[in-house]
Amino acid sequence: MTVKLSGRLLARILTLGLVGACLPSLVHASGFAVDNQGARALGLAGAGVAQASDPSAVFYNAAGIAFLKGTQVYLSGGLSTSTIDFVGEGPTPPAATVEQTERRSALLPSLYASRQLSNRLVVGIGFFSPFDTRAQWKDPDHFTGRYNCTDCAIRSSSLNPTVAYKIEDRLAVGIGLDLRFSTLSLDQRLGSVPGVSAQAQDVAAVTTTTSTDTSIGFNLGLQASPSENVTIGLAYRHKIQANYTAAAAFQQILTGDATVDGDVTAHLPPPQAAIVTHYFPGSVSAGLAVRHGALMVEADLGWTLWSSFDSIEVRYATSPTLAQSLPQSFATAFGARLGVEYALHRSWVVRGGYSYDQAPQPGATYSPFLHEIARHGLSLGGTWRSGNVNVDVVTRYLPRRSASTQGINLYKYDGSYQTSGFQAGVAFGFRF
């Protein structure tokens, strides 16, 4: 059976994908990198460097689209939930203090397309969220980490036009331009104001919100098949620096002490411009895919080059004494993915996978804003094909894990962070 799509229906699908791509993502790979870029690849636990069956190869390996035929569109989305708990270990906050974030539920969209221009040349484009994180803590007025963060987020999306060229029938290279759009927000409380001898009490709420920064990077890929049943892949994505212009607002919180409140009023900074900077990391990965009849197995190894994410710098235009350098001290982190796929029938495929991502962040820089823990992931998925349409489904579970600051936290906020997550997704692929 062949399913025909009208131009109007296809336009609606693409519009929904672009709207959805502006929504936050939750399921992470290394650090706060987003691991959901396609339901089929996620069903293989994210293994996608060494083979390509849809245009999401734009993300996984730019060379992969060289082996796609005709014109293809791939729209992937899903629902994800995650929770973060914190238990204090003293002295700050006191031992056994329990804090929780608001449960996050969001769509996880991505949109890709490819077009074959000749037997050797294929162009493609992807729109996806490569990095995303948000920590929104419950009861911000009493949250013990409120002087660091009450609601903080880094959001990004990438527009990734790509060109791939088949040098030989089994050898291709690819290159892409990574147009990165990102924002950062930082809500926190002030316990004092320079020039005022206020004790440890809330005197102001500070909201720093950036405009959208547009930065440019690139990605490269190579894919080769030494034999009909073996394919290898290499992929590289370059780091990108974000330089945000921001607006900072300072809203006084009355303490009830007339003397303190009067001094705070006199010294509280006015609303002002700010500059915020940090790097998004690059990555390098390699994959090996082996096929035997209806069975396909892929193993990927990757390194996210997090060492460039050393700190987040915040500078205020008219209040330089409030400048913040938020240390992160991330390090290059290793990740591994193993996926297995089996074709039950030409219309039905099942798959599953396991992933492991090393923690890039030392406990010394864990904070209510960022606390990136090593994680394991288990995925199950499948595909139904009919004519020029395929539907991919996936579920993924990130078991609960915990990590402690071990009493050496640079933010003077010691305890253990515990996280867990779950995702269910679906993708639609169309070939013309």
C-alpha positions as CSV (number, residue, x, y, z in Angstrom):
1,M,0.0,0.0,0.0
2,T,1.3,3.5,-0.9
3,V,0.1,6.5,1.2
4,K,-0.2,9.8,-0.7
5,L,0.3,13.1,1.1
6,S,-1.4,16.3,-0.1
7,G,0.7,19.5,0.0
8,R,-1.6,21.0,2.6
9,L,-1.3,18.0,4.9
10,L,2.5,18.0,4.6
11,A,2.7,21.7,5.3
12,R,0.6,21.2,8.5
13,I,2.9,18.4,9.6
14,L,6.0,20.6,9.1
15,T,4.5,23.5,10.8
16,L,3.6,21.4,13.9
17,G,7.2,20.2,13.9
18,L,8.7,23.7,13.8
19,V,6.3,24.9,16.6
20,G,7.1,21.8,18.7
21,A,10.8,22.4,18.2
22,C,10.6,25.5,20.3
23,L,9.4,23.5,23.3
24,P,11.8,22.3,26.0
25,S,13.5,18.9,25.9
26,L,14.2,16.7,29.0
27,V,15.9,13.5,28.1
28,H,19.6,14.0,28.3
29,A,22.8,12.3,27.1
30,S,26.1,13.5,28.5
31,G,25.5,16.4,30.8
32,F,22.6,18.4,29.6
33,A,23.0,17.4,25.9
34,V,19.7,16.1,24.5
35,D,19.7,12.5,23.5
36,N,16.3,12.5,21.7
37,Q,16.9,13.4,18.0
38,G,14.9,10.6,16.4
39,A,12.6,7.8,17.6
40,R,14.4,5.1,15.6
41,A,17.9,6.1,16.8
42,L,16.7,6.5,20.4
43,G,15.2,3.0,20.2
44,L,18.8,1.9,19.6
45,A,19.8,3.9,22.8
46,G,21.1,6.7,20.6
47,A,23.4,4.6,18.4
48,G,23.3,6.2,14.9
49,V,26.8,7.1,13.8
50,A,27.5,4.1,11.6
51,Q,24.2,3.8,9.6
52,A,21.4,5.9,8.4
53,S,17.8,5.0,7.5
54,D,16.2,8.4,7.8
55,P,17.2,12.1,7.6
56,S,18.0,12.3,11.4
57,A,21.5,11.3,10.2
58,V,21.9,15.1,9.8
59,F,22.4,15.1,13.6
60,Y,24.2,11.7,14.2
61,N,26.6,11.7,11.2
62,A,26.5,14.3,8.4
63,A,27.8,11.7,5.9
64,G,24.9,9.3,6.5
65,I,22.4,11.2,4.4
66,A,24.5,10.4,1.3
67,F,22.9,7.0,1.3
68,L,19.3,8.2,1.4
69,K,17.3,8.0,-1.8
70,G,14.8,10.6,-3.2
71,T,13.3,13.1,-0.9
72,Q,12.6,12.2,2.7
73,V,11.0,14.0,5.7
74,Y,11.3,12.8,9.3
75,L,9.3,14.3,12.2
76,S,9.9,12.9,15.7
77,G,8.2,13.9,18.9
78,G,7.3,12.5,22.3
79,L,6.5,13.1,25.9
80,S,9.1,13.0,28.7
81,T,9.1,13.5,32.4
82,S,11.9,14.0,34.9
83,T,12.3,14.7,38.6
84,I,15.2,16.0,40.8
85,D,15.4,15.5,44.6
86,F,18.0,16.9,46.9
87,V,18.9,15.7,50.4
88,G,21.1,18.0,52.5
89,E,24.2,16.5,54.2
90,G,25.1,19.5,56.4
91,P,26.3,21.9,57.5
92,T,24.5,23.9,54.8
93,P,21.8,23.0,54.4
94,P,21.3,21.0,57.6
95,A,21.5,17.2,57.2
96,A,18.3,15.5,56.0
97,T,16.9,18.7,54.5
98,V,14.8,17.6,51.5
99,E,14.1,19.7,48.4
100,Q,12.4,18.9,45.2
101,T,12.0,20.4,41.7
102,E,8.7,20.8,40.0
103,R,8.0,17.7,37.8
104,R,8.8,18.6,34.2
105,S,6.7,17.2,31.3
106,A,7.4,18.4,27.8
107,L,7.4,17.5,24.1
108,L,10.6,16.3,22.6
109,P,10.5,17.4,18.9
110,S,12.9,17.3,16.0
111,L,12.4,17.7,12.3
112,Y,14.7,16.6,9.4
113,A,14.6,16.4,5.6
114,S,16.9,15.2,2.9
115,R,16.9,15.5,-0.9
116,Q,19.0,13.5,-3.4
117,L,20.3,15.8,-6.1
118,S,22.3,13.2,-8.0
119,N,23.7,9.7,-7.5
120,R,26.4,11.1,-5.3
121,L,25.2,14.4,-3.9
122,V,22.5,14.7,-1.2
123,V,21.5,17.8,0.8
124,G,19.7,17.8,4.1
125,I,18.5,20.0,7.0
126,G,17.6,19.5,10.6
127,F,15.9,21.5,13.3
128,F,16.4,20.1,16.8
129,S,17.4,20.9,20.4
130,P,21.0,19.9,21.1
131,F,21.2,21.2,24.7
132,D,18.5,21.9,27.3
133,T,18.2,22.1,31.0
134,R,15.9,23.6,33.6
135,A,15.8,23.5,37.4
136,Q,12.6,24.9,38.9
137,W,12.6,24.4,42.6
138,K,9.4,24.1,44.7
139,D,8.6,26.7,47.3
140,P,11.2,29.2,46.1
141,D,10.5,31.5,49.1
142,H,11.9,28.9,51.5
143,F,14.1,26.7,49.2
144,T,17.4,26.4,51.0
145,G,19.4,26.9,47.7
146,R,17.5,30.0,46.6
147,Y,20.6,32.2,46.8
148,N,22.1,30.2,43.9
149,C,19.0,29.4,41.9
150,T,15.2,29.2,42.2
151,D,14.4,28.7,38.5
152,C,17.2,28.5,36.0
153,A,17.4,27.3,32.5
154,I,19.6,27.0,29.4
155,R,17.7,26.4,26.1
156,S,18.9,25.9,22.6
157,S,17.9,24.9,19.2
158,S,19.9,24.3,16.0
159,L,19.2,24.7,12.3
160,N,21.7,22.4,10.6
161,P,21.9,22.6,6.8
162,T,24.0,19.7,5.6
163,V,25.7,18.5,2.4
164,A,26.9,14.9,1.9
165,Y,28.9,13.5,-1.0
166,K,29.4,9.8,-2.0
167,I,33.0,9.5,-3.0
168,E,32.5,5.8,-3.8
169,D,29.5,3.5,-3.5
170,R,30.5,2.6,0.0
171,L,32.3,5.8,1.1
172,A,30.8,9.2,1.9
173,V,31.7,12.4,3.6
174,G,29.4,15.2,5.0
175,I,29.6,18.7,6.4
176,G,27.0,20.8,8.1
177,L,26.6,24.4,9.3
178,D,25.3,24.5,12.9
179,L,23.2,27.7,13.4
180,R,22.7,27.7,17.2
181,F,19.9,29.7,18.9
182,S,20.0,29.8,22.7
183,T,18.8,31.6,25.8
184,L,19.6,31.5,29.5
185,S,17.6,32.6,32.5
186,L,18.7,32.8,36.1
187,D,16.3,33.6,39.0
188,Q,17.8,33.8,42.5
189,R,17.6,35.6,45.8
190,L,19.9,38.1,47.3
191,G,20.8,37.7,51.0
192,S,22.5,41.1,51.1
193,V,23.3,44.2,49.0
194,P,26.7,45.8,48.8
195,G,26.8,48.7,51.3
196,V,24.1,47.1,53.5
197,S,25.0,45.0,56.5
198,A,22.0,42.7,56.1
199,Q,22.2,39.3,57.7
200,A,21.3,36.0,55.9
201,Q,17.8,37.0,54.9
202,D,16.1,37.6,51.6
203,V,16.4,41.3,50.6
204,A,15.7,41.0,46.9
205,A,14.8,38.7,44.0
206,V,17.1,38.9,41.0
207,T,15.9,37.9,37.6
208,T,18.4,37.7,34.7
209,T,16.9,36.9,31.3
210,T,18.8,36.9,28.1
211,S,17.7,37.6,24.6
212,T,18.3,34.9,22.0
213,D,21.9,34.5,21.0
214,T,22.7,33.3,17.5
215,S,26.1,31.6,17.0
216,I,27.6,29.5,14.3
217,G,29.5,26.2,14.4
218,F,30.0,23.2,12.1
219,N,29.9,19.4,12.0
220,L,31.7,16.8,9.9
221,G,31.1,13.1,9.2
222,L,32.5,10.1,7.4
223,Q,30.7,6.8,6.7
224,A,32.3,3.8,5.0
225,S,31.4,0.1,4.4
226,P,34.4,-2.2,4.2
227,S,31.9,-5.0,3.2
228,E,28.2,-5.2,2.5
229,N,27.5,-6.2,6.1
230,V,29.8,-3.9,8.0
231,T,29.7,-0.1,8.2
232,I,31.8,2.3,10.2
233,G,31.2,6.0,11.0
234,L,33.0,9.0,12.4
235,A,31.3,12.2,13.4
236,Y,32.5,15.5,14.9
237,R,30.6,18.6,16.1
238,H,32.5,21.8,17.0
239,K,32.0,23.8,20.2
240,I,30.1,27.0,20.1
241,Q,30.3,30.1,22.3
242,A,27.2,31.8,23.5
243,N,27.4,35.6,24.1
244,Y,24.1,36.8,25.5
245,T,22.8,40.3,26.1
246,A,20.5,40.2,29.1
247,A,18.1,42.3,31.2
248,A,18.5,42.1,35.0
249,A,15.8,43.2,37.4
250,F,16.1,43.6,41.2
251,Q,12.9,43.4,43.2
252,Q,13.1,44.3,46.8
253,I,11.8,41.9,49.4
254,L,10.7,43.6,52.7
255,T,12.3,42.0,55.8
256,G,10.1,43.8,58.3
257,D,13.1,45.6,59.8
258,A,12.6,49.3,58.9
259,T,16.3,50.1,59.2
260,V,17.4,47.2,56.9
261,D,14.6,47.8,54.5
262,G,15.5,51.5,54.2
263,D,19.2,50.7,53.6
264,V,18.3,48.1,50.9
265,T,16.0,50.6,49.2
266,A,18.8,53.1,49.1
267,H,21.4,50.7,47.7
268,L,19.4,48.2,45.6
269,P,20.7,48.2,42.0
270,P,18.3,49.5,39.3
271,P,17.2,47.4,36.4
272,Q,20.1,47.2,34.0
273,A,21.7,45.4,31.1
274,A,23.9,42.4,31.6
275,I,26.3,40.2,29.6
276,V,26.2,36.4,30.0
277,T,28.7,34.0,28.4
278,H,29.5,30.3,28.3
279,Y,30.4,27.6,25.8
280,F,28.4,24.7,24.4
281,P,30.7,21.7,24.0
282,G,31.8,19.9,20.9
283,S,31.7,16.2,20.5
284,V,33.4,13.3,18.6
285,S,32.0,9.8,18.1
286,A,32.7,6.6,16.3
287,G,30.3,3.7,15.4
288,L,30.4,0.2,14.0
289,A,27.3,-1.4,12.5
290,V,27.1,-5.1,11.6
291,R,24.3,-6.8,9.7
292,H,23.5,-10.5,9.4
293,G,20.3,-11.3,7.6
294,A,17.4,-9.6,9.5
295,L,19.6,-8.7,12.4
296,M,21.5,-5.4,12.8
297,V,23.8,-4.5,15.7
298,E,25.4,-1.1,16.2
299,A,27.9,0.0,18.9
300,D,28.9,3.7,19.3
301,L,31.6,5.3,21.5
302,G,31.6,9.1,22.0
303,W,33.2,11.8,23.9
304,T,31.5,15.1,24.7
305,L,34.2,17.8,25.0
306,W,32.7,19.4,28.1
307,S,36.0,21.0,29.2
308,S,35.0,24.1,27.3
309,F,32.1,24.5,29.7
310,D,34.3,25.8,32.5
311,S,32.0,28.5,33.9
312,I,29.0,30.8,33.3
313,E,30.0,34.4,33.5
314,V,27.5,37.1,34.4
315,R,28.4,40.8,34.3
316,Y,26.1,43.7,35.1
317,A,26.4,47.0,33.3
318,T,26.0,49.4,36.3
319,S,26.6,47.1,39.3
320,P,30.0,45.4,38.7
321,T,30.2,44.3,42.4
322,L,27.4,41.9,41.7
323,A,29.2,40.1,38.9
324,Q,29.1,36.4,39.1
325,S,31.5,33.7,37.9
326,L,29.6,30.4,38.3
327,P,32.3,27.7,38.2
328,Q,31.3,24.4,36.4
329,S,34.6,22.7,35.8
330,F,33.1,20.2,33.4
331,A,35.5,17.6,31.9
332,T,35.4,15.6,28.7
333,A,32.9,12.8,29.3
334,F,32.7,9.3,27.7
335,G,29.5,7.7,26.5
336,A,28.7,4.3,25.0
337,R,25.6,3.0,23.2
338,L,24.7,-0.5,22.1
339,G,21.6,-1.1,19.9
340,V,20.1,-4.2,18.4
341,E,17.4,-4.3,15.6
342,Y,15.6,-7.2,14.1
343,A,13.3,-7.2,11.1
344,L,10.3,-9.5,11.9
345,H,8.8,-8.8,8.5
346,R,9.3,-6.2,5.8
347,S,6.6,-4.1,7.5
348,W,7.7,-4.7,11.2
349,V,11.0,-4.1,12.9
350,V,11.8,-4.3,16.6
351,R,14.8,-2.8,18.5
352,G,16.3,-2.2,21.8
353,G,19.4,-0.7,23.4
354,Y,21.5,0.3,26.4
355,S,23.4,3.5,27.0
356,Y,25.9,4.8,29.6
357,D,27.0,8.4,30.0
358,Q,29.8,9.4,32.3
359,A,29.3,12.4,34.6
360,P,31.1,15.4,33.2
361,Q,30.7,17.5,36.3
362,P,32.7,17.2,39.6
363,G,30.7,17.1,42.8
364,A,32.5,20.3,43.9
365,T,30.5,22.3,41.4
366,Y,27.1,20.7,41.8
367,S,24.6,23.3,42.4
368,P,20.8,23.8,42.4
369,F,21.3,25.1,38.8
370,L,23.4,22.3,37.3
371,H,24.1,18.8,38.8
372,E,24.9,16.4,36.0
373,I,25.2,12.8,37.2
374,A,26.3,9.6,35.4
375,R,23.4,7.8,33.9
376,H,22.3,4.5,32.4
377,G,19.5,4.3,29.8
378,L,17.3,1.4,28.6
379,S,15.4,1.7,25.3
380,L,12.7,-0.4,23.5
381,G,11.2,0.5,20.1
382,G,9.8,-0.6,16.8
383,T,8.9,0.4,13.3
384,W,5.8,-0.2,11.1
385,R,6.3,0.4,7.4
386,S,3.8,0.8,4.6
387,G,4.7,2.0,1.2
388,N,6.3,5.4,1.5
389,V,5.5,5.9,5.2
390,N,7.0,4.5,8.3
391,V,6.1,5.0,11.9
392,D,8.7,4.6,14.7
393,V,7.8,4.2,18.4
394,V,10.1,4.2,21.4
395,T,10.1,4.1,25.2
396,R,13.2,4.9,27.3
397,Y,13.8,4.7,31.0
398,L,16.6,6.4,32.9
399,P,16.8,4.6,36.3
400,R,17.1,6.6,39.5
401,R,20.7,7.6,40.3
402,S,22.4,9.7,43.0
403,A,25.6,11.7,43.5
404,S,26.9,13.7,46.5
405,T,28.9,16.9,46.8
406,Q,31.0,15.0,49.4
407,G,31.4,18.1,51.6
408,I,33.6,19.9,49.1
409,N,31.1,22.1,47.3
410,L,32.3,25.4,46.0
411,Y,28.8,26.9,46.4
412,K,28.7,25.9,50.1
413,Y,25.6,23.8,49.4
414,D,26.3,20.2,50.3
415,G,24.1,17.2,49.8
416,S,23.1,14.6,47.3
417,Y,21.1,15.0,44.1
418,Q,18.9,12.2,42.8
419,T,17.3,12.2,39.4
420,S,15.2,9.8,37.2
421,G,13.4,10.1,33.9
422,F,11.1,8.4,31.4
423,Q,10.2,9.0,27.8
424,A,7.7,7.7,25.2
425,G,8.0,8.9,21.6
426,V,6.8,8.5,18.1
427,A,8.2,9.5,14.7
428,F,6.8,9.7,11.2
429,G,8.9,9.2,8.1
430,F,7.8,10.1,4.5
431,R,9.6,9.2,1.3
432,F,8.8,10.8,-2.1
